[in-house]
Each structure stands twice: as structure tokens, then as C-alpha cells.
């Protein structure tokens, strides 16, 4: 298809504006992460064990995914005076059971319980698993964490749980960065999406007044959970974390960020697996917040500047702008890597591919209603990502 010179000039200007806005957002987000980590470092203080309430940690499991032992072990080694660990599976042949037994033997002084219960309470199987586990929780403070989450250090509970003492706080949610299982191209691309798009976007949205909940790791008091209808209130929803945050905010309570950034295992080993995972992720975000999701296209400056190059491939200025954008994005990524202590030096080379992959998956997620999660097919509705 051929455009007139005037049309090309107009399109190039539009693409240049999108690129500039994307670079500005990347720079701002990078600085916000830098100052977030710096501020937290200054605020860290010792809390006497006598003032730390006991906690029950709920970890729903399904299969022995990569680094599962390391992720669960990080919770077993928390420097916290009194906590209960409950692991739950819904299949007696689940290979995760062997890992839990190993941890029980390795940490005999820890209160570690394994719940095996196949009962399904609703379409959201993760929430069903949590309901089965919840009956064995003995403490009023609850920490619900996905199976692939690693604590960043042994004081994660010490830094997170005391925030629940504030009367205005209803829920604590944690930012998370991507931890590749292997240094493969697929896993580096997956980590790049989490570390340079999702995480900076979350911090920026916080400064703009949003209080989103991220289900990777959340803390809540039992009394507040019961007040919003308990775990059963989340059963009809794929985006159960978004619904939980919504219910908390309706109680005029705040959803606050933990000062610690946890890590999530990135284990996709094929481009197809990465595509399915990110399609589910993006589709969930689009269903919950369509306007915000659409605006997030601006986070892909290398995609926009690449289109400008395709429009004007013979112009030297096009390539200079492309390389300048690439270098700037690379610097932002390296700064973020340093702050979250992640050694992924080769990721800057993959940034153009990452932006193009993100753009294509985001476009697909707008029009695709069916997704697959752990072998379970689900269909989104407009009401907060509910299941059909």
C-alpha cells in the first residue's frame, strides 16, 4: 500500500509523538522505582517480636512447577516469631505433595500443614483450593500467596504484616518482579514484560491515585475478609484479585503496597506457552480496566518508532531516532535491574522484539474472549472478568 508524502509525514508525526510519550513514561517509571526502593531502604526499622501478630500463610499449589521448592522454602525461612504455613492441593497424585513433605521434614519446628481436598466450590479453582485450606487457618492475620512467589528476604513478613495495624488499611498487596527459571530468550522476554511494563506501570498508577490489588501475594485480616463475604465472594471471577481489591475499597479501606517486592518464577519455555500466559494476563486486565489497558499501548515506544522506520526506511533520521529510543529504553531497563537485583544484561538486545510481541498480544486480547488457565478453559464477561 502506498501513501502520499503528506500522509506519510502526518503518520510519522503521530508515531513520533507516541514514541516520545512512551519514552517519557519509561523515564518517569524508572525514576519512581528508583525512589521507591530508596525510600523503603530508609524506612526499614526493627519491629519487636512481641508486637508482631501471628500469621497464617495460605499457598494453593498445582503441580511441581520450576523453582517450586525454592519459592516455598523462602516462606519457611521467614524471620518471624509465629506463623502457620498451609499448602493445598486438589489432586492426591499432585507432584507438589512430595515437595511439601520434604519441607515438613526439613523444617520440623515449623507449623506446616498439607491439605488435600478435591472439592470444587465454583469455577475459579484457585479460590476453591483456598476455601478448602481456609478451614485449617488458626490465625487472624492471613497472607495469601501464589505458588510461584519467592520472598525477597527473610524479613518480608516483618515488613508487611505490621501495616495491617492501621485502621484505614484493609489489604496489603505486593509488587512482583520476574525471576527467569533459565536464561532463555523466551523467559527473558517474559521477565521483560513484568519488570519493564507491568511493575513500572503499577508504581506510576499508584502516584496517579489507583489502588489496584495484585493476587500474587496479599495480606488481610480474617475479620475484614469475612465482612466482604469471605473467599466465596471471589468464586465467580477469573480476576479474583481485582474483585478482592474492589470489595475492600467499597468498605472505604485502603489497598496499600508492601515495602518489599517479591519475585515470581518465569517458567515458560516455548513462545506458545508465553503467548497463552500473556494473552490470559492481558485479557484479564482489559476486562477489568479497558480504558487503562488501551492507554497502556503508549508503553511500547520501540513499537511506535519501528513503525516510523517502516514508513521511512531510507531516511537516516528514522534510524537515528530508533537507535536513540533503543538506547534510552536500555538504560531504563538496566537501572531497574540494578534496583531489583536482577542480572539480565542481555535483555536490552531483545527490547524491540518485546515491544512488538506485546503489541500483537495486546491487540489479540481485546478481541479474544476465551482463555486457558492450567488446562481450564474460561470465558470472560464484562463484569470484572467473571467466568461463564
C-alpha positions as CSV (number, residue, x, y, z in Angstrom):
1,X,0.0,0.0,0.0
2,X,1.4,3.4,-1.0
3,X,0.7,6.7,0.8
4,X,1.2,10.2,-0.4
5,X,4.1,12.2,1.0
6,X,1.8,14.3,3.1
7,X,0.1,11.3,4.6
8,X,3.5,9.8,5.5
9,X,4.5,13.0,7.2
10,X,1.3,13.1,9.3
11,X,1.6,9.4,10.3
12,X,5.3,9.8,11.1
13,X,4.5,12.8,13.4
14,X,1.8,10.8,15.2
15,X,4.2,7.8,15.7
16,X,6.9,10.2,16.9
17,X,4.5,11.7,19.5
18,X,3.6,8.2,20.7
19,X,7.3,7.3,20.9
20,X,8.1,10.4,22.8
21,X,5.3,9.8,25.3
22,X,6.4,6.2,25.7
23,X,9.9,7.3,26.5
24,X,8.8,9.9,28.9
25,X,6.7,7.3,30.7
26,X,9.6,4.9,30.8
27,X,11.8,7.6,32.3
28,X,9.3,8.6,34.9
29,X,8.5,5.0,35.8
30,X,12.2,4.2,36.1
31,X,12.8,7.1,38.5
32,X,9.7,6.1,40.5
33,X,11.1,2.6,41.0
34,X,14.5,4.0,41.9
35,X,13.0,6.3,44.6
36,X,10.5,3.7,45.8
37,X,13.4,1.3,46.6
38,X,15.5,4.2,48.1
39,X,12.6,5.3,50.3
40,X,11.9,1.8,51.5
41,X,15.6,1.3,52.4
42,X,15.5,4.4,54.6
43,X,12.2,3.4,56.2
44,X,13.2,-0.1,57.3
45,X,13.2,-0.5,61.1
46,X,13.2,-3.3,63.6
47,X,9.9,-4.4,65.0
48,X,9.9,-6.2,68.4
49,X,8.6,-9.8,68.1
50,X,6.1,-9.1,70.9
51,X,4.3,-6.7,68.7
52,X,4.1,-8.9,65.6
53,X,0.7,-10.7,65.3
54,X,0.7,-14.4,64.4
55,X,0.1,-15.1,60.7
56,X,-1.4,-17.9,58.6
57,X,0.1,-18.2,55.1
58,X,-2.0,-19.9,52.5
59,X,-0.3,-21.3,49.4
60,X,-2.5,-23.0,46.9
61,X,-0.5,-25.5,44.7
62,X,-1.0,-27.3,41.4
63,X,1.8,-29.4,40.0
64,X,5.6,-29.2,40.7
65,X,6.4,-26.2,38.6
66,X,10.0,-25.0,38.2
67,X,11.6,-23.5,41.3
68,X,8.6,-24.5,43.4
69,X,10.9,-25.9,46.2
70,X,12.9,-22.6,46.3
71,X,9.7,-20.5,46.3
72,X,8.1,-22.4,49.2
73,X,11.4,-22.6,51.1
74,X,11.6,-18.8,51.1
75,X,8.4,-18.7,53.2
76,X,9.6,-21.4,55.5
77,X,12.7,-19.4,56.4
78,X,10.9,-16.2,57.4
79,X,12.4,-14.4,60.4
80,X,9.0,-14.1,62.1
81,X,8.0,-15.3,65.6
82,X,4.8,-17.1,64.9
83,X,3.4,-18.2,61.6
84,X,1.5,-21.1,60.2
85,X,2.0,-22.4,56.7
86,X,-0.8,-24.2,54.8
87,X,-0.2,-25.8,51.4
88,X,-3.2,-27.0,49.5
89,X,-3.7,-29.4,46.5
90,X,-6.8,-30.8,44.9
91,X,-5.3,-34.0,43.5
92,X,-3.8,-36.8,45.6
93,X,-1.3,-37.5,42.9
94,X,-0.1,-33.9,42.6
95,X,3.7,-34.0,42.5
96,X,3.8,-30.8,44.6
97,X,2.9,-33.1,47.6
98,X,6.3,-34.6,47.6
99,X,7.9,-31.2,47.9
100,X,5.7,-30.2,50.8
101,X,6.6,-33.4,52.6
102,X,10.3,-32.7,52.1
103,X,9.8,-29.2,53.6
104,X,8.0,-30.7,56.6
105,X,10.9,-32.9,57.2
106,X,13.4,-30.2,56.6
107,X,11.7,-27.7,59.0
108,X,10.2,-29.9,61.8
109,X,9.8,-26.9,64.1
110,X,7.6,-25.0,61.6
111,X,3.8,-25.3,61.7
112,X,3.4,-26.7,58.1
113,X,0.2,-28.3,57.1
114,X,-0.8,-30.0,53.8
115,X,-4.4,-30.0,52.8
116,X,-5.5,-32.4,50.1
117,X,-9.1,-31.8,49.1
118,X,-10.6,-32.3,45.6
119,X,-13.8,-30.4,46.3
120,X,-14.6,-27.8,43.8
121,X,-16.8,-24.9,45.1
122,X,-17.0,-22.8,41.9
123,X,-15.4,-22.1,38.5
124,X,-12.3,-20.5,40.0
125,X,-10.3,-23.5,41.1
126,X,-7.6,-21.4,42.8
127,X,-10.3,-19.9,45.1
128,X,-11.8,-23.3,45.6
129,X,-8.5,-24.6,46.8
130,X,-8.1,-21.6,49.2
131,X,-11.6,-22.3,50.6
132,X,-10.6,-25.9,51.3
133,X,-7.4,-24.7,53.1
134,X,-9.1,-21.8,54.9
135,X,-10.8,-24.2,57.3
136,X,-7.4,-25.0,58.9
137,X,-6.2,-21.5,59.3
138,X,-5.8,-20.7,63.0
139,X,-4.6,-17.0,63.0
140,X,-6.5,-13.8,62.3
141,X,-3.8,-12.3,60.0
142,X,-3.8,-14.1,56.7
143,X,-1.2,-14.0,53.9
144,X,-2.4,-15.5,50.6
145,X,0.4,-16.2,48.1
146,X,0.6,-17.9,44.7
147,X,2.8,-21.0,44.5
148,X,5.4,-19.4,42.3
149,X,6.2,-16.4,44.5
150,X,9.5,-16.0,46.2
151,X,10.0,-13.7,49.2
152,X,12.9,-11.3,48.6
153,X,14.4,-11.8,52.1
154,X,13.7,-13.3,55.5
155,X,12.1,-10.1,56.8
156,X,9.3,-10.0,54.3
157,X,6.6,-10.8,56.9
158,X,8.1,-8.4,59.4
159,X,7.9,-5.5,56.8
160,X,4.5,-6.4,55.5
161,X,2.2,-7.7,58.3
162,X,2.5,-4.7,60.7
163,X,0.8,-2.5,58.0
164,X,-2.4,-4.2,58.8
165,X,-2.5,-2.5,62.2
166,X,-3.5,0.8,60.5
167,X,-7.3,1.2,60.9
168,X,-7.5,2.6,57.3
169,X,-5.8,-0.4,55.7
170,X,-7.9,-3.2,54.5
171,X,-5.5,-5.1,52.3
172,X,-1.8,-5.3,51.6
173,X,-0.6,-6.2,48.1
174,X,2.9,-6.8,46.8
175,X,4.6,-5.7,43.7
176,X,6.5,-8.5,42.0
177,X,9.3,-8.8,39.5
178,X,10.0,-11.7,37.1
179,X,12.6,-14.3,38.0
180,X,13.6,-16.4,35.0
181,X,14.0,-20.2,35.6
182,X,16.6,-20.3,32.9
183,X,18.3,-17.6,30.8
184,X,16.4,-18.5,27.6
185,X,15.1,-15.9,25.2
186,X,11.5,-16.8,26.0
187,X,12.0,-16.3,29.7
188,X,13.9,-13.1,29.3
189,X,11.1,-11.8,27.1
190,X,8.6,-12.8,29.7
191,X,10.6,-11.2,32.5
192,X,10.9,-8.0,30.5
193,X,7.2,-7.7,30.3
194,X,6.9,-7.9,34.1
195,X,9.9,-5.8,35.0
196,X,9.7,-3.0,32.5
197,X,6.0,-2.8,31.6
198,X,3.9,-4.1,34.5
199,X,5.9,-3.1,37.5
200,X,6.7,0.5,36.5
201,X,3.1,0.9,35.3
202,X,1.8,-0.1,38.7
203,X,4.0,2.4,40.6
204,X,3.1,5.1,38.2
205,X,-0.6,4.3,38.6
206,X,-0.2,4.5,42.4
207,X,1.1,8.0,42.1
208,X,-1.9,8.8,40.0
209,X,-4.3,7.6,42.7
210,X,-5.1,4.0,41.8
211,X,-5.1,1.2,44.4
212,X,-5.1,-2.0,42.5
213,X,-4.7,-5.4,44.1
214,X,-2.3,-8.0,42.8
215,X,-3.1,-11.5,43.8
216,X,0.5,-12.8,43.7
217,X,0.8,-12.0,47.5
218,X,-1.8,-10.3,49.6
219,X,-2.3,-9.9,53.4
220,X,-5.7,-9.3,55.0
221,X,-7.3,-9.7,58.4
222,X,-9.8,-12.5,58.8
223,X,-12.5,-10.1,60.1
224,X,-12.2,-7.9,57.0
225,X,-12.3,-10.9,54.7
226,X,-15.5,-12.2,56.4
227,X,-17.0,-8.7,56.2
228,X,-16.8,-8.7,52.4
229,X,-18.3,-12.2,52.1
230,X,-15.2,-14.4,52.6
231,X,-13.4,-16.3,49.8
232,X,-16.7,-17.4,48.4
233,X,-17.3,-13.9,47.2
234,X,-14.4,-14.3,44.7
235,X,-15.5,-17.7,43.3
236,X,-17.3,-16.3,40.2
237,X,-14.4,-14.3,39.0
238,X,-11.3,-15.1,36.9
239,X,-9.7,-11.8,38.1
240,X,-10.3,-12.6,41.8
241,X,-7.5,-10.3,42.9
242,X,-9.1,-7.3,41.1
243,X,-12.5,-8.2,42.7
244,X,-10.9,-8.5,46.1
245,X,-9.4,-5.0,45.8
246,X,-12.8,-3.7,44.6
247,X,-14.6,-5.2,47.6
248,X,-12.0,-3.7,50.0
249,X,-12.3,-0.2,48.5
250,X,-16.1,-0.4,48.8
251,X,-15.6,-0.7,52.6
252,X,-13.7,2.6,52.4
253,X,-10.5,0.9,53.3
254,X,-7.1,1.3,51.5
255,X,-5.2,-1.2,49.4
256,X,-1.6,-0.5,50.2
257,X,1.7,-1.7,48.8
258,X,4.1,-3.8,50.8
259,X,7.5,-2.2,51.0
260,X,9.0,-5.4,49.7
261,X,9.0,-6.5,46.1
262,X,8.5,-10.3,45.8
263,X,9.6,-12.4,42.8
264,X,7.6,-14.6,40.6
265,X,9.1,-17.6,38.7
266,X,9.1,-17.2,35.0
267,X,9.0,-20.7,33.7
268,X,7.6,-20.5,30.1
269,X,9.9,-22.5,27.9
270,X,8.2,-22.0,24.5
271,X,6.9,-19.0,22.6
272,X,3.4,-20.7,22.6
273,X,3.4,-21.0,26.4
274,X,4.4,-17.4,26.7
275,X,1.7,-16.3,24.3
276,X,-1.0,-18.2,26.2
277,X,0.1,-16.8,29.5
278,X,0.3,-13.2,28.4
279,X,-2.9,-13.5,26.5
280,X,-4.7,-14.6,29.7
281,X,-3.0,-11.8,31.6
282,X,-3.8,-9.1,29.1
283,X,-7.3,-10.3,28.6
284,X,-7.9,-10.1,32.4
285,X,-6.6,-6.6,32.6
286,X,-8.6,-5.4,29.6
287,X,-11.8,-6.9,31.1
288,X,-11.2,-5.2,34.4
289,X,-9.9,-1.9,33.2
290,X,-10.5,-1.4,29.4
291,X,-9.5,2.3,29.3
292,X,-6.4,1.9,31.3
293,X,-5.4,-1.2,29.2
294,X,-5.9,0.7,26.0
295,X,-3.8,3.7,27.3
296,X,-1.0,1.2,28.2
297,X,-0.2,0.9,24.5
298,X,1.8,4.0,25.0
299,X,4.3,1.9,27.0
300,X,5.7,0.5,23.8
301,X,7.9,3.3,22.3
302,X,10.1,0.9,20.3
303,X,7.0,-0.5,18.6
304,X,5.9,3.0,17.6
305,X,9.3,4.1,16.4
306,X,9.7,0.9,14.4
307,X,6.5,1.7,12.5
308,X,8.0,5.1,11.8
309,X,11.1,3.4,10.4
310,X,9.0,1.2,8.2
311,X,7.3,4.3,6.8
312,X,10.6,6.0,6.1
313,X,13.2,3.2,5.8
314,X,15.6,5.2,3.6
315,X,15.8,8.2,5.9
316,X,18.8,8.4,8.1
317,X,16.9,10.4,10.7
318,X,14.4,7.5,11.2
319,X,17.2,5.1,12.1
320,X,18.9,7.6,14.4
321,X,15.6,8.1,16.3
322,X,15.1,4.4,16.5
323,X,18.6,3.8,17.9
324,X,18.2,6.7,20.3
325,X,14.9,5.3,21.6
326,X,16.5,1.8,22.0
327,X,19.5,3.2,23.9
328,X,17.2,5.2,26.3
329,X,15.0,2.2,26.9
330,X,18.0,0.0,27.6
331,X,19.3,2.5,30.2
332,X,16.0,2.5,31.9
333,X,15.9,-1.3,32.0
334,X,19.5,-1.6,33.4
335,X,18.6,0.9,36.2
336,X,15.5,-1.2,37.1
337,X,17.6,-4.4,37.0
338,X,20.1,-2.9,39.5
339,X,17.3,-1.8,41.9
340,X,15.6,-5.2,41.9
341,X,18.9,-7.0,41.9
342,X,18.3,-8.9,38.7
343,X,21.2,-9.8,36.4
344,X,19.7,-9.8,32.9
345,X,22.3,-7.9,30.9
346,X,21.2,-9.3,27.5
347,X,17.6,-8.1,27.8
348,X,18.3,-4.7,26.2
349,X,19.0,-6.5,22.9
350,X,15.5,-8.0,23.0
351,X,13.6,-4.9,23.7
352,X,12.3,-4.2,20.1
353,X,11.1,-7.8,19.9
354,X,9.5,-7.5,23.3
355,X,7.5,-4.4,22.2
356,X,6.3,-6.0,19.0
357,X,5.3,-9.1,20.9
358,X,3.4,-7.0,23.5
359,X,1.6,-5.0,20.8
360,X,0.4,-8.1,19.0
361,X,-0.7,-9.9,22.2
362,X,-2.5,-6.8,23.4
363,X,-4.4,-6.4,20.2
364,X,-5.4,-10.1,20.3
365,X,-6.5,-9.9,23.9
366,X,-9.0,-7.1,23.0
367,X,-11.0,-9.4,20.7
368,X,-10.5,-12.8,22.3
369,X,-12.9,-13.9,25.0
370,X,-11.8,-17.5,25.7
371,X,-8.6,-18.1,27.6
372,X,-6.9,-21.2,29.2
373,X,-5.5,-21.4,32.7
374,X,-3.8,-24.6,34.0
375,X,-5.8,-26.6,31.5
376,X,-9.1,-24.9,32.4
377,X,-10.9,-23.1,29.7
378,X,-12.7,-19.8,30.7
379,X,-14.8,-17.2,29.1
380,X,-14.7,-13.5,30.2
381,X,-17.8,-11.4,30.8
382,X,-17.7,-7.7,31.1
383,X,-18.4,-7.8,34.9
384,X,-14.9,-7.7,36.4
385,X,-13.7,-10.8,34.5
386,X,-16.3,-13.2,35.7
387,X,-16.4,-16.8,34.4
388,X,-19.1,-18.2,32.3
